[in-house]
Amino acid sequence: MDAKDALPIIKRNQLALRNGQDKPEIWVALNGIVFDVSASRLWRNGKHYEHWAGQDLTDELGDAPHTEKVFEKFKAIGVLESTPKSS
C-alpha cells in the first residue's frame, strides 16, 4: 500500500476554505497531494509572493524559483479529489 493511499481525500471546496482567510489552517495542493503550510512564515495570510493558498499550485510551480522538493518539509495531509474529465 502506497503512503498516498492512507491519506484522506480532500475536496476542492475544502482546500479552498484553507486559504489563510476563512480558517486557521493554510493548505496548498501540488501534484494531487494537499500540504499543510500553516506553520510557514512564507505563507502568512495565505499568500506567498504571487501565489494564493487554498488552491492547486501544480501549474504555477514552473514560475517558482524552487522545485517541488521544497514541499518535502511540509506535512502531506490528503489527496486532492480529482476532477472528472469532460467528454
Buried (B, 14 or more C-beta within 10 A) or exposed (E): EEEEEEBEEBEBEBBBEBBBEEBEBBBBBBEEBBBBBBEBEEBEEBBBEEBBBBBBBBEBBEEBEEEEEBBEEBEBBBBBBEEEEEE
